[in-house]
Amino acid sequence: MSHFQKFSLVVLAIIGLSTKICAQNRCFEWINNKSGLRERIDVNTRHHSLEIKPGVWTLAKNSIVEDNTFRDLPSDFNHHFFHCNHDRLVKFTFPGTGQVYQYDIAKNTLSRLDNTYYKGYNFKATQFLRRDTIYNFGGYGFWHYTNVITFYDQEFREWQLVRPEDEGPKSLVGGYQGYDAKNDIFYSGAAESDLATRKFGKTIDENIYAFNFKNQNWSKLGTINPKLPFRSLRSVYWDGEHFIQWSGDKIYLIDPQFNKVYLVDEPMRCCFTPNDRFYSIGDTIYNYWENQTNLTKLSKSNLLKKAKLIGSFYTPDGSNPFLYTILLFVAIIIGIVIFFILRKIKYKNRNKSFLNDTELTLLNKMIAISQFSDKQLSVIEVNEILNIDQKSPDNQRIIRMKFLKDLNAKLLLNLQIDEAIERVSSKEDKRLVLYKLKPKAMEKLNQQIS
C-alpha cells in the first residue's frame, strides 16, 4: 500500500469518526421548567430522552416526526429554545437561519413551522420570547454586524421586519443584550462593531441603549461605567432582570432599570463556565458545562444578599460630575441666601404684625421726620393721624394719651424699649407738647417697618 493510500485511509477514518460524533450530537435539546434537567430528541433515531441527573439519560419514547422536518437542517446545533403556550409547546431556532421548529409536549410531535430560506445573517443574534412571539435582535454574518430587528410571524410563517423611528446602536451583538419583559424594554450595550475599521481586535460600543416596544423607539441611556470589565470579559448572562458578569471569584450583578451595579467579591464554591448554556427557573440560575455532564446552580437571591453596591451602570448623557459639583455648590449658596432673606422678611412681618395700620402710620411719620433734628410730631399732627381732630379738646387729649400709652406698651413688649415715644416741650414755646422716638427705638423700627 502506497503512502498516498495510507494517508487517504487516515483522512477517511477521521472524517468518518467526525461524522459519527456529529451524528451523535444532532439533537433538539431543551430544559424542563419543573425539574431543571434537560430533554432531547435525537435527529437520527427520533428518540425522546430524559435526563435523570446531569449527563445521565434514559429513553422516554419515540417522537412523531414529519418526513420533511429535517430538510435543510443545519449541522450546527447550537440552537435556542423557548417555552410557549403555558409550557405546552417548545420552539427552536438555529443561529444563522430563519428556521423555526416546534415540539408539542402533549402530542409528542416535532415539526417545522417556517417557510423561510433565509440564511447566514443572524449568527450571534439575541433571540427571546415576547408574548409568545420570537424576536431576533441583531446578528453577524458575511463579515458584517447588524442592528436589524425581526420577529417570527406565526400567521404567515415568515420573519417580519421591525422598523424603529430612531436608528439606535449600530450593532446588537455581544456585551449587554437582554429583554426586560416586566417593563417591555430591550437593553443593548457594549456591542461589537464592524471589524472592517480595525486591523486587530474588536470595536466595542461604550454606550447603553434601550428599545421601548410601546413606542418602537430607541433611546440612548448613557455611557457604561468604565470600571466594569465589559471590554475584556464578554461572557454575560441576562436573567430577565439583571446582567450577570463574572471574573474568577468576582460576580457583577447589573440592574439596568435602576442603574446600579452590585459586586460579590468572595471565593465561590462553584463558578460559571463561559458559554451560552444558561437557563433560569425562578430564583435559580443553571449553567451546563461544555462536557454536558457538569451543572452549576446558583441562587440569585443569595448572591444579592452577599453583593455590595459599587456604583452606577452608566452615566446619563450630558452628565458631568465636575459640572454637577459646581452647580450643587452654587445651589447651596443660593439656598443659604434665600433662607436668610426669607427669614428676615418673616421676622420683619412678624414684628409688623403686632402694630395696626394707625400705629404704623404714626411711627412711619416719626421716622420720616427724624432726619430733621429740630422736627418732632406736634399734637395737631398726631390728632390728624388718629382722625380725632374734629372732637372736643378733652376727648382729643383722652384718646391721644390712651393711644400713645398702649403703643408704648407694645413697643416695650416687642422691642424691649421703655417709653419709646417721648413727650417733649417745643424750644420755641415751652407750653407746646411735641412727640418723638428715642434713638434706640428709631434704629430698630427703621430696620423693621420702614
Rosetta blueprint (number, residue, H / E / L):
1 M L
2 S L
3 H H
4 F H
5 Q H
6 K H
7 F H
8 S H
9 L H
10 V H
11 V H
12 L H
13 A H
14 I H
15 I H
16 G H
17 L H
18 S H
19 T H
20 K H
21 I H
22 C H
23 A H
24 Q H
25 N L
26 R L
27 C E
28 F E
29 E E
30 W E
31 I E
32 N L
33 N L
34 K L
35 S L
36 G L
37 L L
38 R E
39 E E
40 R E
41 I E
42 D E
43 V L
44 N L
45 T L
46 R L
47 H E
48 H E
49 S E
50 L E
51 E E
52 I E
53 K E
54 P L
55 G L
56 V E
57 W E
58 T E
59 L E
60 A E
61 K E
62 N E
63 S L
64 I E
65 V E
66 E L
67 D L
68 N L
69 T L
70 F L
71 R L
72 D L
73 L L
74 P L
75 S L
76 D L
77 F L
78 N L
79 H L
80 H E
81 F E
82 F E
83 H E
84 C E
85 N L
86 H L
87 D L
88 R L
89 L E
90 V E
91 K E
92 F E
93 T E
94 F L
95 P L
96 G L
97 T E
98 G L
99 Q L
100 V E
101 Y E
102 Q E
103 Y E
104 D E
105 I L
106 A L
107 K L
108 N L
109 T E
110 L E
111 S E
112 R E
113 L L
114 D L
115 N L
116 T L
117 Y L
118 Y L
119 K E
120 G L
121 Y L
122 N L
123 F E
124 K L
125 A L
126 T E
127 Q E
128 F E
129 L E
130 R E
131 R L
132 D L
133 T E
134 I E
135 Y E
136 N E
137 F E
138 G E
139 G E
140 Y E
141 G L
142 F L
143 W L
144 H L
145 Y E
146 T E
147 N E
148 V E
149 I E
150 T E
151 F E
152 Y E
153 D E
154 Q L
155 E L
156 F L
157 R L
158 E E
159 W E
160 Q E
161 L E
162 V E
163 R L
164 P L
165 E L
166 D L
167 E L
168 G L
169 P L
170 K L
171 S L
172 L L
173 V L
174 G L
175 G L
176 Y E
177 Q E
178 G E
179 Y E
180 D E
181 A L
182 K L
183 N L
184 D L
185 I E
186 F E
187 Y E
188 S E
189 G E
190 A L
191 A L
192 E E
193 S L
194 D L
195 L L
196 A L
197 T L
198 R L
199 K L
200 F L
201 G L
202 K L
203 T L
204 I E
205 D L
206 E L
207 N E
208 I E
209 Y E
210 A E
211 F E
212 N E
213 F L
214 K L
215 N L
216 Q L
217 N E
218 W E
219 S E
220 K E
221 L E
222 G E
223 T E
224 I E
225 N L
226 P L
227 K L
228 L L
229 P L
230 F L
231 R L
232 S L
233 L L
234 R L
235 S L
236 V E
237 Y E
238 W E
239 D L
240 G L
241 E L
242 H L
243 F E
244 I E
245 Q E
246 W E
247 S E
248 G L
249 D L
250 K E
251 I E
252 Y E
253 L E
254 I E
255 D E
256 P L
257 Q L
258 F L
259 N L
260 K E
261 V E
262 Y E
263 L E
264 V E
265 D E
266 E L
267 P L
268 M L
269 R L
270 C L
271 C L
272 F L
273 T L
274 P L
275 N L
276 D L
277 R L
278 F E
279 Y E
280 S E
281 I E
282 G L
283 D L
284 T E
285 I E
286 Y E
287 N E
288 Y E
289 W L
290 E L
291 N L
292 Q L
293 T L
294 N L
295 L E
296 T E
297 K E
298 L E
299 S E
300 K H
301 S H
302 N H
303 L H
304 L H
305 K H
306 K H
307 A L
308 K E
309 L E
310 I E
311 G E
312 S L
313 F L
314 Y E
315 T E
316 P E
317 D L
318 G L
319 S L
320 N L
321 P H
322 F H
323 L H
324 Y H
325 T H
326 I H
327 L H
328 L H
329 F H
330 V H
331 A H
332 I H
333 I H
334 I H
335 G H
336 I H
337 V H
338 I H
339 F H
340 F H
341 I H
342 L H
343 R H
344 K H
345 I H
346 K H
347 Y H
348 K H
349 N H
350 R H
351 N H
352 K H
353 S L
354 F L
355 L L
356 N L
357 D H
358 T H
359 E H
360 L H
361 T H
362 L H
363 L H
364 N H
365 K H
366 M H
367 I H
368 A H
369 I H
370 S L
371 Q L
372 F L
373 S L
374 D L
375 K L
376 Q L
377 L E
378 S E
379 V H
380 I H
381 E H
382 V H
383 N H
384 E H
385 I H
386 L H
387 N L
388 I L
389 D L
390 Q L
391 K L
392 S L
393 P H
394 D H
395 N H
396 Q H
397 R H
398 I H
399 I H
400 R H
401 M H
402 K H
403 F H
404 L H
405 K H
406 D H
407 L H
408 N H
409 A H
410 K H
411 L H
412 L H
413 L H
414 N H
415 L H
416 Q L
417 I L
418 D L
419 E L
420 A L
421 I E
422 E E
423 R E
424 V E
425 S E
426 S L
427 K L
428 E L
429 D L
430 K L
431 R L
432 L L
433 V E
434 L E
435 Y E
436 K E
437 L E
438 K L
439 P H
440 K H
441 A H
442 M H
443 E H
444 K H
445 L H
446 N H
447 Q H
448 Q H
449 I L
450 S L
